[in-house]
Amino acid sequence: MMVHAQRAPMRTLSKSARTMITRIVLTGLTLFVLGLFLIPMVYGITTAVKTDNQIAETGAPWWPATKKTFEYEGKRYDVYLVPIDGELRELALYRPGRQSSLFLDPENPAASPIEWQGQWRQLERTWILDIQWSNFERAWNTINFPNLLRNTITYAGITTFGAVLSAALVAYGFARFRIPGKQILFMIMLSTVILPGAVTLIPTYFVFLQIGWVGTWLPLIVPAFFSWGTNVFLLRQFFLSIPRDLEEAAMIDGASPLRIFYSIILPMSRPALTAVALFHFFWAWNDFFGPLIYLAGHPDKFPITVGLTAFNNLYSQSTNLIQAASLISAVIPIIVFFFAQRIFLEGVVISNLEK
């Protein structure tokens, strides 16, 4: 009995140690994957605040910086890392030479120049942090950003409203009404999701061309008010999970189907509606092919995706300005996602409490 009593703590300690190791491994793996996803974002942010010279410089640091210089007697001298007496010192190149050069100590410029034996071109330059916030102003002024943002917000906002409204109405019909051949109609609607957009591009463009909509926003906005298969499917599945008790009680009180839809279904479907709205808003914000096809030749109507492409073609060598413009265009989606995420989580909590 004493032997078993002594072995029990060892087993407990071993189990807790395994649990701790598992947590550490999972946390480390999560942080590693998160770091991989953040690498492009970090690259974009750091590149947006770099100077043109740093981007073109070989061996420049990854963070925004400029070459350090030292001003002496009205002249500026480049600062290098010079090995002297077994340590690296930051010295300003005062008089370069082939085999030996003279350097000044920035901390003690009154002292005599220091002679260093060696080829100064092989020395490493010293860099200092220099964030170029002016790149955002340059990018903003280079292209008509207010007009691009206004067009994009209008396009994304109107189509998001139309997509959510139409999908909710169609999904409500599929989820609550008895319709002859409802399952067949639902499968036909879902089959439109599988159909590639390139197949319907030419006939759709021809139809819009014949009715005179090409060159306007109508071919991009009007189809959103006729629902999409993916949005209808998501909302229908959520509507089916809502109990019918409240609807039956509302029917007894004389509520019409539209009143039930507006007062019961929509408030309880807040998480699903928010998810569909987010999906469509981000899709419309990043939509490039549609505006490029239907708004060609009308730069005043371009959204930000098409405008940034034209900007990239003009300033293909200015990577910092391109990244700065891209970050400016990402500000509004980030803000929308931040606030919509809170609404989404609140809707999930409220729905669970009610159920």
Secondary structure, DSSP 8 states (H G I E B T S, - for coil): -HHHHHHHHHHHHHHHHHHHHHHHHHHHHHHHHHHHHHHHHHHHHHHHTS-HHHHHSTT--SSSEEE-EEEETTEEEEEEEEEETTEEEEEEEEE--SSEEEEE-TT-TTS--EEEES-GGGSEE-EEE---THHHHHHHHHTTHHHHHHHHHHHHHHHHHHHHHHHHHHHHHHHHS--TTHHHHHHHHHHHHHS-HHHHHHHHHHHHHHTT-TTSSHHHHGGGGG--HHHHHHHHHHHHTS-SHHHHHHHHTT--HHHHIIIIIHHHTHHHHHHHHHHHHHHHHH--HHHHHHSTT-GGG--HHHHHHHHHHHTTT-HHHHHHHHHHHHHHHHHHHHHHHHHHHHHHHHHHHH-
